[in-house]
């Protein structure tokens, strides 16, 4: 069986997030990361879906991946475009952890 395209599955994950299906989105994104672990878009979406599914430990791993990429000497400057998105995830993580 051939899987749908990377783009189709990324779009599907975004739609699942929009309709509140964070667990399903996380499942799709986990598979995409197994295929391409260096995609900041997929890492961001995975982190966001995991925060919304209240899996903070795994979400932090994706945020840390991003932060680690920025410290590499051969860091692709296009990664910096994702800074605001990962800050958003960090803010949602902080709010979730601080919630009673």
OpenMM code with the backbone's topology and positions (N, CA, C; nanometers):
from openmm import Vec3, app, unit

residues = "UNK UNK UNK UNK UNK UNK UNK UNK UNK UNK UNK UNK UNK UNK UNK UNK UNK UNK UNK UNK UNK UNK UNK UNK UNK UNK UNK UNK UNK UNK UNK UNK UNK UNK UNK UNK UNK UNK UNK UNK UNK UNK UNK UNK UNK UNK UNK UNK UNK UNK UNK UNK UNK UNK UNK UNK UNK UNK UNK UNK UNK UNK UNK UNK UNK UNK UNK UNK UNK UNK UNK UNK UNK UNK UNK UNK UNK UNK UNK UNK UNK UNK UNK UNK UNK UNK UNK UNK UNK UNK UNK UNK UNK UNK UNK UNK UNK UNK UNK UNK".split()
positions = [
    Vec3(0.0836, -0.1190, 0.0000),
    Vec3(0.0000, 0.0000, 0.0000),
    Vec3(0.0877, 0.1248, 0.0000),
    Vec3(0.0537, 0.2164, -0.0888),
    Vec3(0.1281, 0.3421, -0.0949),
    Vec3(0.0557, 0.4485, -0.0124),
    Vec3(0.1339, 0.5188, 0.0685),
    Vec3(0.0770, 0.6256, 0.1509),
    Vec3(0.0497, 0.7488, 0.0661),
    Vec3(-0.0468, 0.8311, 0.1094),
    Vec3(-0.0666, 0.9603, 0.0413),
    Vec3(0.0602, 1.0442, 0.0517),
    Vec3(0.0688, 1.1466, -0.0295),
    Vec3(0.1885, 1.2311, -0.0331),
    Vec3(0.2137, 1.2989, 0.1020),
    Vec3(0.3383, 1.3382, 0.1204),
    Vec3(0.3798, 1.4109, 0.2408),
    Vec3(0.2936, 1.5364, 0.2575),
    Vec3(0.2763, 1.6097, 0.1496),
    Vec3(0.1976, 1.7341, 0.1537),
    Vec3(0.0525, 1.7071, 0.1939),
    Vec3(-0.0067, 1.6021, 0.1370),
    Vec3(-0.1452, 1.5682, 0.1691),
    Vec3(-0.1597, 1.5351, 0.3173),
    Vec3(-0.0663, 1.4560, 0.3703),
    Vec3(-0.0738, 1.4175, 0.5113),
    Vec3(-0.0462, 1.5360, 0.6035),
    Vec3(0.0415, 1.6273, 0.5613),
    Vec3(0.0650, 1.7483, 0.6408),
    Vec3(-0.0622, 1.8324, 0.6464),
    Vec3(-0.1260, 1.8487, 0.5324),
    Vec3(-0.2517, 1.9248, 0.5271),
    Vec3(-0.3594, 1.8563, 0.6107),
    Vec3(-0.3650, 1.7249, 0.6038),
    Vec3(-0.4621, 1.6494, 0.6840),
    Vec3(-0.4389, 1.6733, 0.8326),
    Vec3(-0.3129, 1.6712, 0.8739),
    Vec3(-0.2809, 1.6956, 1.0149),
    Vec3(-0.3245, 1.8358, 1.0569),
    Vec3(-0.3030, 1.9337, 0.9705),
    Vec3(-0.3461, 2.0711, 1.0013),
    Vec3(-0.4973, 2.0762, 1.0202),
    Vec3(-0.5699, 2.0093, 0.9313),
    Vec3(-0.7164, 2.0079, 0.9410),
    Vec3(-0.7619, 1.9365, 1.0679),
    Vec3(-0.6958, 1.8272, 1.1021),
    Vec3(-0.7298, 1.7577, 1.2258),
    Vec3(-0.7080, 1.8476, 1.3472),
    Vec3(-0.6004, 1.9245, 1.3459),
    Vec3(-0.5763, 2.0203, 1.4553),
    Vec3(-0.6870, 2.1242, 1.4619),
    Vec3(-0.7284, 2.1741, 1.3461),
    Vec3(-0.8327, 2.2781, 1.3420),
    Vec3(-0.9650, 2.2295, 1.3981),
    Vec3(-0.9951, 2.1004, 1.3807),
    Vec3(-1.1232, 2.0492, 1.4301),
    Vec3(-1.1099, 1.9834, 1.5683),
    Vec3(-0.9948, 2.0034, 1.6328),
    Vec3(-0.9773, 1.9571, 1.7692),
    Vec3(-0.9373, 1.8114, 1.7839),
    Vec3(-0.8904, 1.7509, 1.6782),
    Vec3(-0.8473, 1.6106, 1.6816),
    Vec3(-0.6952, 1.6028, 1.6967),
    Vec3(-0.6463, 1.6520, 1.8097),
    Vec3(-0.5017, 1.6620, 1.8315),
    Vec3(-0.4339, 1.5253, 1.8343),
    Vec3(-0.4979, 1.4261, 1.8936),
    Vec3(-0.4371, 1.2926, 1.8993),
    Vec3(-0.4201, 1.2335, 1.7594),
    Vec3(-0.5222, 1.2474, 1.6772),
    Vec3(-0.5148, 1.1953, 1.5400),
    Vec3(-0.4086, 1.2709, 1.4605),
    Vec3(-0.4035, 1.4029, 1.4792),
    Vec3(-0.3011, 1.4830, 1.4113),
    Vec3(-0.1616, 1.4380, 1.4537),
    Vec3(-0.1430, 1.4143, 1.5821),
    Vec3(-0.0126, 1.3700, 1.6336),
    Vec3(0.0277, 1.2370, 1.5711),
    Vec3(-0.0685, 1.1472, 1.5526),
    Vec3(-0.0384, 1.0179, 1.4903),
    Vec3(0.0125, 1.0354, 1.3473),
    Vec3(-0.0555, 1.1196, 1.2710),
    Vec3(-0.0151, 1.1458, 1.1323),
    Vec3(0.1243, 1.2086, 1.1301),
    Vec3(0.1459, 1.3049, 1.2170),
    Vec3(0.2737, 1.3779, 1.2192),
    Vec3(0.3889, 1.2905, 1.2677),
    Vec3(0.3613, 1.1995, 1.3592),
    Vec3(0.4656, 1.1070, 1.4048),
    Vec3(0.5150, 1.0227, 1.2880),
    Vec3(0.4242, 0.9763, 1.2055),
    Vec3(0.4630, 0.8986, 1.0874),
    Vec3(0.5458, 0.9845, 0.9917),
    Vec3(0.5063, 1.1094, 0.9733),
    Vec3(0.5815, 1.1988, 0.8841),
    Vec3(0.7226, 1.2236, 0.9365),
    Vec3(0.7379, 1.2355, 1.0670),
    Vec3(0.8710, 1.2574, 1.1257),
    Vec3(0.9586, 1.1341, 1.1050),
    Vec3(0.8992, 1.0162, 1.1111),
    Vec3(0.9762, 0.8943, 1.0844),
    Vec3(1.0312, 0.8942, 0.9422),
    Vec3(0.9584, 0.9575, 0.8509),
    Vec3(1.0003, 0.9635, 0.7113),
    Vec3(1.0977, 1.0785, 0.6852),
    Vec3(1.0803, 1.1895, 0.7571),
    Vec3(1.1656, 1.3075, 0.7368),
    Vec3(1.1751, 1.3829, 0.8688),
    Vec3(1.2789, 1.3508, 0.9449),
    Vec3(1.2904, 1.4090, 1.0788),
    Vec3(1.3406, 1.5525, 1.0784),
    Vec3(1.3775, 1.6049, 0.9639),
    Vec3(1.4365, 1.7389, 0.9579),
    Vec3(1.3410, 1.8481, 0.9100),
    Vec3(1.2124, 1.8208, 0.9081),
    Vec3(1.1156, 1.9205, 0.8629),
    Vec3(1.0687, 2.0064, 0.9807),
    Vec3(1.1052, 2.1349, 0.9815),
    Vec3(1.0600, 2.2193, 1.0929),
    Vec3(0.9082, 2.2351, 1.0961),
    Vec3(0.8439, 2.2358, 0.9790),
    Vec3(0.6986, 2.2488, 0.9770),
    Vec3(0.6327, 2.1296, 1.0463),
    Vec3(0.6783, 2.0106, 1.0132),
    Vec3(0.6200, 1.8903, 1.0729),
    Vec3(0.6528, 1.8847, 1.2219),
    Vec3(0.7734, 1.9222, 1.2603),
    Vec3(0.8106, 1.9245, 1.4031),
    Vec3(0.7238, 2.0244, 1.4799),
    Vec3(0.7013, 2.1419, 1.4208),
    Vec3(0.6166, 2.2423, 1.4860),
    Vec3(0.4745, 2.1889, 1.5028),
    Vec3(0.4189, 2.1355, 1.3949),
    Vec3(0.2819, 2.0846, 1.4017),
    Vec3(0.2713, 1.9690, 1.5010),
    Vec3(0.3736, 1.8845, 1.5053),
    Vec3(0.3740, 1.7740, 1.6014),
    Vec3(0.3760, 1.8283, 1.7439),
    Vec3(0.4621, 1.9244, 1.7692),
    Vec3(0.4694, 1.9834, 1.9031),
    Vec3(0.3357, 2.0460, 1.9419),
    Vec3(0.2758, 2.1188, 1.8493),
    Vec3(0.1477, 2.1835, 1.8758),
    Vec3(0.0390, 2.0800, 1.9041),
    Vec3(0.0326, 1.9770, 1.8229),
    Vec3(-0.0706, 1.8748, 1.8442),
    Vec3(-0.0493, 1.8022, 1.9761),
    Vec3(0.0757, 1.7772, 2.0114),
    Vec3(0.1042, 1.7079, 2.1372),
    Vec3(0.0717, 1.7942, 2.2582),
    Vec3(0.0957, 1.9240, 2.2494),
    Vec3(0.0562, 2.0140, 2.3585),
    Vec3(-0.0951, 2.0071, 2.3758),
    Vec3(-0.1651, 2.0130, 2.2649),
    Vec3(-0.3112, 2.0108, 2.2727),
    Vec3(-0.3654, 1.8761, 2.3172),
    Vec3(-0.2868, 1.7697, 2.2947),
    Vec3(-0.3240, 1.6370, 2.3437),
    Vec3(-0.2708, 1.6144, 2.4850),
    Vec3(-0.2060, 1.7170, 2.5400),
    Vec3(-0.1506, 1.7177, 2.6759),
    Vec3(-0.0376, 1.6160, 2.6946),
    Vec3(0.0380, 1.5920, 2.5885),
    Vec3(0.1592, 1.5096, 2.5958),
    Vec3(0.2777, 1.6065, 2.5972),
    Vec3(0.2954, 1.6701, 2.7112),
    Vec3(0.3958, 1.7770, 2.7202),
    Vec3(0.5382, 1.7262, 2.7031),
    Vec3(0.5663, 1.6066, 2.7533),
    Vec3(0.7033, 1.5546, 2.7457),
    Vec3(0.7493, 1.5389, 2.6007),
    Vec3(0.6650, 1.4821, 2.5169),
    Vec3(0.7022, 1.4632, 2.3764),
    Vec3(0.7021, 1.5965, 2.3025),
    Vec3(0.6107, 1.6848, 2.3364),
    Vec3(0.6086, 1.8175, 2.2742),
    Vec3(0.7394, 1.8913, 2.3009),
    Vec3(0.7877, 1.8825, 2.4240),
    Vec3(0.9146, 1.9471, 2.4598),
    Vec3(1.0294, 1.8904, 2.3765),
    Vec3(1.0257, 1.7619, 2.3484),
    Vec3(1.1305, 1.7015, 2.2657),
    Vec3(1.1370, 1.7667, 2.1275),
    Vec3(1.0216, 1.7977, 2.0703),
    Vec3(1.0196, 1.8618, 1.9381),
    Vec3(1.0694, 2.0063, 1.9455),
    Vec3(1.0321, 2.0758, 2.0504),
    Vec3(1.0816, 2.2126, 2.0693),
    Vec3(1.2329, 2.2097, 2.0890),
    Vec3(1.2807, 2.1152, 2.1675),
    Vec3(1.4252, 2.1032, 2.1897),
    Vec3(1.4989, 2.0686, 2.0605),
    Vec3(1.4374, 1.9850, 1.9772),
    Vec3(1.4975, 1.9540, 1.8459),
    Vec3(1.5199, 2.0845, 1.7694),
    Vec3(1.4171, 2.1681, 1.7665),
    Vec3(1.4268, 2.2952, 1.6944),
    Vec3(1.5390, 2.3818, 1.7524),
    Vec3(1.5400, 2.3969, 1.8839),
    Vec3(1.6432, 2.4791, 1.9484),
    Vec3(1.7832, 2.4234, 1.9187),
    Vec3(1.7971, 2.2921, 1.9191),
    Vec3(1.9268, 2.2296, 1.8883),
    Vec3(1.9701, 2.2585, 1.7450),
    Vec3(1.8746, 2.2568, 1.6531),
    Vec3(1.9079, 2.2845, 1.5129),
    Vec3(1.9649, 2.4254, 1.4967),
    Vec3(1.9112, 2.5186, 1.5724),
    Vec3(1.9568, 2.6579, 1.5630),
    Vec3(2.0999, 2.6757, 1.6110),
    Vec3(2.1473, 2.5874, 1.6968),
    Vec3(2.2821, 2.6018, 1.7518),
    Vec3(2.3890, 2.5350, 1.6649),
    Vec3(2.3469, 2.4603, 1.5652),
    Vec3(2.4446, 2.3919, 1.4796),
    Vec3(2.5167, 2.4933, 1.3906),
    Vec3(2.6462, 2.4734, 1.3699),
    Vec3(2.7238, 2.5683, 1.2889),
    Vec3(2.6728, 2.5785, 1.1448),
    Vec3(2.6215, 2.4706, 1.0911),
    Vec3(2.5721, 2.4728, 0.9533),
    Vec3(2.4199, 2.4887, 0.9473),
    Vec3(2.3648, 2.5572, 1.0459),
    Vec3(2.2203, 2.5774, 1.0552),
    Vec3(2.1664, 2.6484, 0.9319),
    Vec3(2.0635, 2.5911, 0.8744),
    Vec3(1.9956, 2.6522, 0.7605),
    Vec3(1.9184, 2.7746, 0.8116),
    Vec3(1.9471, 2.8885, 0.7558),
    Vec3(1.8835, 3.0132, 0.8027),
    Vec3(1.7316, 3.0110, 0.7880),
    Vec3(1.6796, 2.9280, 0.6978),
    Vec3(1.5343, 2.9206, 0.6821),
    Vec3(1.4661, 2.8665, 0.8082),
    Vec3(1.5420, 2.7985, 0.8938),
    Vec3(1.4861, 2.7505, 1.0210),
    Vec3(1.4393, 2.8659, 1.1087),
    Vec3(1.5059, 2.9775, 1.0982),
    Vec3(1.4708, 3.0928, 1.1824),
    Vec3(1.3300, 3.1439, 1.1543),
    Vec3(1.2783, 3.1136, 1.0367),
    Vec3(1.1413, 3.1541, 1.0026),
    Vec3(1.0380, 3.0886, 1.0939),
    Vec3(1.0764, 2.9813, 1.1600),
    Vec3(0.9853, 2.9069, 1.2460),
    Vec3(0.9904, 2.9514, 1.3915),
    Vec3(1.0726, 3.0502, 1.4216),
    Vec3(1.0911, 3.0950, 1.5602),
    Vec3(0.9592, 3.1304, 1.6285),
    Vec3(0.8780, 3.2146, 1.5657),
    Vec3(0.7517, 3.2567, 1.6273),
    Vec3(0.6590, 3.1379, 1.6518),
    Vec3(0.6584, 3.0436, 1.5603),
    Vec3(0.5724, 2.9260, 1.5751),
    Vec3(0.6146, 2.8427, 1.6952),
    Vec3(0.7461, 2.8217, 1.7100),
    Vec3(0.7919, 2.7423, 1.8241),
    Vec3(0.7755, 2.8187, 1.9548),
    Vec3(0.7847, 2.9507, 1.9517),
    Vec3(0.7577, 3.0310, 2.0718),
    Vec3(0.6112, 3.0127, 2.1125),
    Vec3(0.5220, 3.0084, 2.0150),
    Vec3(0.3796, 2.9858, 2.0430),
    Vec3(0.3611, 2.8522, 2.1155),
    Vec3(0.4292, 2.7491, 2.0680),
    Vec3(0.4189, 2.6179, 2.1328),
    Vec3(0.4729, 2.6261, 2.2754),
    Vec3(0.5852, 2.6943, 2.2933),
    Vec3(0.6427, 2.7087, 2.4275),
    Vec3(0.5459, 2.7812, 2.5210),
    Vec3(0.4758, 2.8816, 2.4689),
    Vec3(0.3779, 2.9543, 2.5505),
    Vec3(0.2615, 2.8635, 2.5887),
    Vec3(0.2144, 2.7834, 2.4925),
    Vec3(0.1052, 2.6902, 2.5234),
    Vec3(0.1507, 2.5843, 2.6243),
    Vec3(0.2748, 2.5395, 2.6105),
    Vec3(0.3306, 2.4442, 2.7070),
    Vec3(0.3341, 2.5045, 2.8468),
    Vec3(0.3824, 2.6277, 2.8567),
    Vec3(0.3926, 2.6951, 2.9858),
    Vec3(0.2538, 2.7094, 3.0488),
    Vec3(0.1557, 2.7468, 2.9686),
    Vec3(0.0204, 2.7629, 3.0206),
    Vec3(-0.0366, 2.6298, 3.0680),
    Vec3(-0.0074, 2.5237, 2.9942),
    Vec3(-0.0568, 2.3918, 3.0303),
    Vec3(0.0064, 2.3430, 3.1605),
    Vec3(0.1355, 2.3636, 3.1735),
    Vec3(0.2074, 2.3201, 3.2930),
    Vec3(0.1624, 2.4019, 3.4151),
    Vec3(0.1331, 2.5295, 3.3938),
    Vec3(0.0927, 2.6173, 3.5042),
    Vec3(-0.0525, 2.5974, 3.5451),
    Vec3(-0.1318, 2.5350, 3.4593),
    Vec3(-0.2745, 2.5167, 3.4891),
    Vec3(-0.2900, 2.4225, 3.6088),
    Vec3(-0.3881, 2.4537, 3.6946),
    Vec3(-0.4123, 2.3688, 3.8122),
    Vec3(-0.4642, 2.2317, 3.7745),
] * unit.nanometer
topology = app.Topology()
chain = topology.addChain("A")
for resn in residues:
    res = topology.addResidue(resn, chain)
    for name in ("N", "CA", "C"):
        topology.addAtom(name, app.Element.getBySymbol(name[0]), res)
